[in-house]
Amino acid sequence: MKLLWIKKGCISLLYVITALLMEIISFLVMGLGVFPSYWGIDIAFIFGIAVLLFVIPSSKASIAVSAVLLVFQMAVAFINEALLTSSGMAFSFNMLNLAKEVGGVFTADFVNWWFCAGFVLLVGAEITACIFINVKIPTKHLKFSQHAVIWLLVLCLIGENAALIMYSATTNSFESAVTADELYDFNDDGHLYKTQFISKSALKKFGFFGFYFMNVSNTIESILERNQPTSEQKTVAAIDNYFSKGKMSGEVYGDNPYTGALDGKNLVVIVVESGEWYGINRDYTPTLYSLATEGIAFTEYYARDKTNHSEAMSVLGSYPVESDPSTKLKNSNLAFSLPKLLGEAGYTANYVHANEAEFYSRNVTYGSGGVYGFDNTLFLDDMPALKGCNANGEIVKDGFYDFDMDADIVKNYFTQYTQKNEGDRAFYTLHMTLTSHGHYDDLMLYGDYTKELSAAEKASRSADYVVKGFEKFYEIIDSYPTTCAFDEVNFNDTVADEKYGLNASKARDIYLRYKRYQAGMMDLDEMVNELIFRLEQEGELDDTAFLFYADHTAYYNNQNYYLKDVSLGDAWNTALHNIPCFLWYGGSMDVSTGDVSGMYSGYHALGIEATEDTDSPLKGGVQISKFTNSFDLLPTVLHLMGYEYNLHLYHGVSMFSEEKSVFISRESGIFINDIYYDGITVSVKDAAGKWTHYDYEYTSELSKEAGGFPKEVEAFLIQSAAYYEKQAVLEEMYKVDYFKKRNIFSTYDGVSFVRKAQNGTLA
C-alpha cells in the first residue's frame, strides 16, 4: 500500500513541478515577469489539481488527466506567446468563433519555434517520467483499502479546502477602488479579474489558471444569460437614462462650416487592407498619392484592430464584445448603422469585397438585406468575371492567398459598384480591399520578378507565386519609393545592420516583402484610377467624395517596425499604428497623376480640375494633424452628411470638430499619438520625441507628486475610463435590441438620437 501512496504522490508532484515551470517559462518568454502578481491563484489551482490527481484510484488515469491538462496549458501558452508578440493580446474563448478565418491567414512566422520545442520537451519529459514511475514502482495488484479510501476522502476534502482558502485569500487581497473613482476600471483588480477588459494585464496579474478560470466562467455565464429571461424593461430604462445625458453633436461642434458639406453627394469609403503611408507614393501609386496630397489628409490617424473590427467601425461606430453581429445580432434592428441612416436620406448602400461571402460571416452582416443594412453587395461569389469564381457562383480560388485583383472589380462591375436604386438620389459604397494583405513572401521565396528576366524565368516564377497577376507591377518597382505621402521609408543595408542587426541577405528579404506589398497597393491604385476615370466619363465625379482609411498597419514579418524605423519590441511606439486616412471630394478638389509614361498599359493619366463646388468648405491640400482614429469615421461621415447625433450613441467624434477621442484597441493598447497604456506600463512621448515609461501601479500613487507621470496622462486615462462606461451601455443596447423599442429619428422623453441638422432636411 505504501508503494501506491508513493507512486500517486510522485505523479502529483511531477504535475505540480511541470505546471509551475511552464508558467514561469511562459511569463519570462512573454515578458510578463517571472510569476503572476497574484501568484496565490496559480498555486491554489495547481495544488487543487494535484490533490485530485492523487485521489484518482487508477495511476494510468492520473497520468492521462495530468497529460491532458499540461498539453492544454502548453497549447494555450503557444497561442498566447504568438498573440502577445504580434498584437499584445491574450487568447480568450470568445475568439473561437473566428478560428476558421484566423486559421486561413495564419503563417508559421507568428510561432516561436524554440519556445514550442522547449515546452514539447518539458511536457514529454513529464509524461515519460510518469510512465517510468508507473512501471518501476510495482502496484499492479494493489488497491486502496476501505480504510485508505476514507483517508483519501479526508485528504481530498482538506486539500481542496486548503486550495479554496488560498484562492479566496488571494482574491480578497486584490487592490480595490471605490466606484466613484474616475479611474476605477484601472485601479480595481477585482473589476479587471471579472471583466478581463485588458487581457494582457489580466494574464500578468492572475496567471494562466486565474485568467482562464474566469474566462470559462464568463463564457458559461454568457450562455446561461442568453437562455434566461432578463429584466429587459429595467435595462431599457437604464439605457434611456444614459442617452438622456448625452449631448447632441450640433450643440458640441457649434456653428461648424463642415456640417452637411457632403449632403446628397455620392460617397465611396475604401478600407485599405494593411495600409501604410509609405505605400502611397508618387513613384508607384500616383493616383492615390494625388488624392492624399490634394485632398484632406488626417496625418495623425491611428488604429490597431483586426480587419473585421476596423471595417465595422465605420458602419456601426462601435463594436460589441459580447454579442457577435453575425450570430446573436443577425435579426436585430441596428438602426444607428451608417447604411441604415443614409438609406433614410435617399442613399443606396453598396458593399464590395473580392473574397468569399462567408469569410468573417460577411454574408450575414454586410450581405444584401443583412443586419448592417446594405442594399446591394458584391462578394467574390457574385463576380464570375473574376478568376476566383466560376459562372455558377462557385468559389474556385486556391486558398485565401489566391487573391482576386481589386482593380478587376471596377473594370467588370462599375455599374454595380456605383449602383443607385430607383428613386434614390445618391450611392454610398463601402469597399474592403484585399490584395495588400500579408503575407508578403512570394518574391522572397520564389525569386524577384523584373523586366530584365528572360521569358522562361518569368514564366517559372509566375507559376510559383501564390498571389497571381502582379507581374506588371513587379516590373515597375525597382527600389523603395522616393516620394511618399507623409511618411518616408528609412531603411537600407546600413540601417538593417546597425539598428536591427540584419545582414544584407535579410535586408534584401525585407525589400522583396516590401515590393510584394507595394504591388498590392498598386492594384488598389489602378482600381481607384479606373474608378475616377469612369466617374468622370459618367459625369458623376463632381458629385462624389472618397474616404480612405486603413484597417491596421502592415504587421506581417515585422514590416511595420523595419520600414517605420521602430526598434523591434517597442510595441508602445504609436508610430507603428499611424496609418493612412484621407478625404477627397471631386466637387472641390483636383486630381493629377502627372506623367504616367512609366506605368503599365491602360493606366489613365488624370488631370482633372474641380469646378462644381469650389465654394465648399472642403478644400484640397489640407493636413489635419489632430489625433483621430477609427472610432471617428462614422461620426465624421454623419457630420458631413448633415446629421446631428447623440454623442453617447457612438464612441468617436467628427474629425472636423475640435473634440478628440481616445483609441481602445481590441488587440492591445489604449492610446493617443503620444501616450500608450498596455494595462501595465504607461509610455509618454515628449515634445522632442523621447518616450518615458512609467509602471502604472507604482506611478499612479505618485502621479500627484513630483516624479509621477504628467498630468495629461490622468486626463487621458479618465477619458479612457469613459469609453468603458459607454461600451458597457452599448453592450446592453446591442443585447436588448434597443432600437426595436425606440425610433432613432424620434424624441423619446426629451431624448434625441439622430436628426438632420438645422440647415438640412431628411429625405
PETADA-V543478 format. One record per pair of residues at least 12 apart in sequence whose ideal C-beta (glycine too) atoms are under 7 Angstrom apart, sorted by the first residue. I is the first residue (numbers start at 1). J is the second residue. Records with the same first field share a line. If there is no record, write none. Layout:
I = J  J
This chain:
1 = 142  145  148
3 = 137  138  139  142
4 = 139  142  144
6 = 137
7 = 59  133  134  137  139
8 = 54  59  62
9 = 54
10 = 133
11 = 53  59  62  63  66  130  133
12 = 50  53  54
14 = 126  129  130
15 = 49  50  53  66
16 = 46  50
18 = 70  122  123  126
19 = 46  70  73
20 = 46
21 = 122
22 = 73  74  77  119  122
23 = 35  42  207  208
26 = 77
29 = 81  115
30 = 80  81  84
32 = 203  204
33 = 204
36 = 204  205  206  207  210
37 = 204  205
38 = 170  205  206  210
39 = 207
40 = 166  169  170
41 = 167  170  206  207  209  210
42 = 207  208  209  210
43 = 166
44 = 163  166  167  170
45 = 209  213
46 = 209
47 = 163
48 = 160  163
49 = 69
51 = 156  159  160
53 = 65  66
55 = 152  155  156
57 = 144
59 = 134  139
60 = 134
63 = 130  131  134
66 = 130
67 = 127
70 = 123  126
71 = 123
73 = 208
74 = 119  123
76 = 91  208
77 = 119
78 = 116
79 = 91
80 = 203
81 = 112  115
82 = 110  111
84 = 200
86 = 110  555
87 = 667  668
88 = 200  571  667  668  669  678
89 = 199  200  667  668
90 = 199  200  203  211
92 = 196  199  215
93 = 215  216  219
94 = 219
97 = 324
101 = 359  360
104 = 400
105 = 400
107 = 439
109 = 557
174 = 189  190  193
175 = 187  189
176 = 188  190
182 = 718  721
183 = 717  718  721
184 = 721
185 = 197  721  724
186 = 717  721
189 = 205
192 = 205
193 = 206  214
194 = 214
196 = 211  214  215
197 = 724
198 = 679
200 = 668  678  679  680
201 = 679  680
204 = 680
222 = 322
232 = 736
235 = 732  736
236 = 736  738  741
239 = 729  732  733  738
240 = 748  749  751
242 = 648  729
243 = 646  648  751  753
244 = 750  751
245 = 648
246 = 646  647  648  649
247 = 647
248 = 644  645  646  752
249 = 639  644  645  647  654
250 = 644  757
252 = 647  659
253 = 654  657
256 = 656  657
257 = 617
258 = 617  639  640  656
259 = 639  642  757  759
260 = 641  642  757  759  760
261 = 616  617  618  640
262 = 545  585  640  641
263 = 641  642  760
264 = 425  426
265 = 426  543  544  545  587
266 = 426  427  540  543  544
267 = 428  545  547  637
268 = 429  431  544  546
269 = 314  430  547
270 = 431  433  546  548
271 = 311  431  432  433  549  551
272 = 433  436  524  548  549  550  580
273 = 307  433  434  436  437  551
274 = 436  437  438  550  552  553  554
275 = 550  579  580
276 = 553  554  579
277 = 484  485  486  487  580
278 = 481  484  487  488  489  563
279 = 436  517  518  521
280 = 292  484  485  521  580
281 = 481  483  484  485
282 = 483
283 = 481  482  483
284 = 476  477  481  518  522
285 = 521  522  525
286 = 593  594  596
287 = 525  528  529  532  593  606
288 = 524  525  528
289 = 485
290 = 591  592  593
291 = 546  582  584  591
292 = 485  580  582
293 = 485  621
294 = 589  590  591  620  621
295 = 582  583  584  589  620
296 = 582  583  618  622  624
297 = 486  582  623
298 = 581  582  624  628  655
299 = 486  623  625
300 = 578  625  626  627  628  673
301 = 549  579  581  628  629
302 = 574  577  578  579  629  663  673
303 = 550  551  552  577  579  629  630  663
304 = 552  577  665  667  669
305 = 552  630  665  666  667
306 = 666  667
307 = 551  552
308 = 360
309 = 666
310 = 551  552  630
311 = 432  551
313 = 630  631  633
314 = 338  633  634
315 = 337  338  339  372  430
316 = 334  337
317 = 336  634  635  649  650  651  652
318 = 650  651  730
320 = 731  734
321 = 731
322 = 731
323 = 731  734  735
325 = 365  371
326 = 361  364  365
329 = 371  734
330 = 364  371
332 = 371  737
333 = 737  739  740
334 = 371  372  373
335 = 739  744
336 = 649  739  744
337 = 372  373
338 = 634  637
339 = 372  373  374  428
340 = 373
341 = 638  643  754
342 = 428  641
343 = 373
344 = 762
345 = 641  762  763
346 = 424  425  426  763
347 = 424  426  427  428
348 = 375  376  419  420  421  424  427
349 = 373  374  375  428
350 = 374  375  376  417  419  427  429
351 = 366  374  377  430
352 = 378  409  417  429  431
353 = 379  432  434
354 = 380  386  404  406  409  434
355 = 380  434
356 = 379  380  381  395
357 = 379  381
362 = 379
363 = 379
375 = 421
376 = 416  419
378 = 409  413  416  417
380 = 395  404
381 = 393  395
383 = 409  412  413
385 = 412
386 = 404  408
387 = 404
388 = 402  404
401 = 466  467
402 = 466  468
403 = 434  435  467
405 = 435  469  523
406 = 433  434  435  523  524  527
407 = 523  526  527  530
409 = 527
410 = 527  530  531
411 = 530
414 = 534
417 = 429
418 = 540
425 = 763
433 = 524
435 = 520  523
436 = 517  520  521  524
438 = 554  556
439 = 556
440 = 513  516  517  556  557  559
441 = 513
442 = 465  466  467  516
443 = 512  515  516
444 = 509  512  513
446 = 461  464  465
447 = 461
448 = 512
449 = 461  471  474
450 = 474  475
451 = 475
458 = 471
470 = 519
472 = 600
473 = 519  522
474 = 515  519
476 = 598  599  600
477 = 515  518  519
480 = 514
489 = 563
490 = 565
491 = 510  562  563
493 = 507
496 = 510
499 = 567
500 = 562  568
510 = 562
513 = 557  559
514 = 559  563
517 = 554  559
526 = 603
529 = 603  604  606
532 = 591  606
533 = 604  606
536 = 608
541 = 586  608
542 = 586  587  612  613
543 = 587
544 = 586
545 = 583  584  585
546 = 584
547 = 583
548 = 580  581  582
549 = 580  581  630  633
550 = 579  580
553 = 576  577  579
560 = 576
561 = 576
564 = 576
572 = 676  678  681  683  691
573 = 691
574 = 671  673  676
581 = 628
585 = 616  618
586 = 610
587 = 610  612  613  616
588 = 610  613  614  616  618  619  620
589 = 610  620
590 = 608  609  610  620
591 = 606  608
592 = 606  607
593 = 605  606
624 = 655
626 = 660
627 = 660  672  673
628 = 655
629 = 652  661  663
631 = 651  652  661  663
632 = 652  653  654  655  661
633 = 652
634 = 650  652
635 = 650  652  653  654
636 = 654  655  656
639 = 654  656
642 = 756  757  759  760
643 = 754  756  757
644 = 755  757
645 = 753  754
646 = 752  753
648 = 726
649 = 753
651 = 723  726
662 = 716  719  720  723
664 = 720  723
670 = 720
672 = 716
675 = 713  716
677 = 696
680 = 696
681 = 693  694  695  696
682 = 694  696  699  709  713
684 = 709  710  713
694 = 709
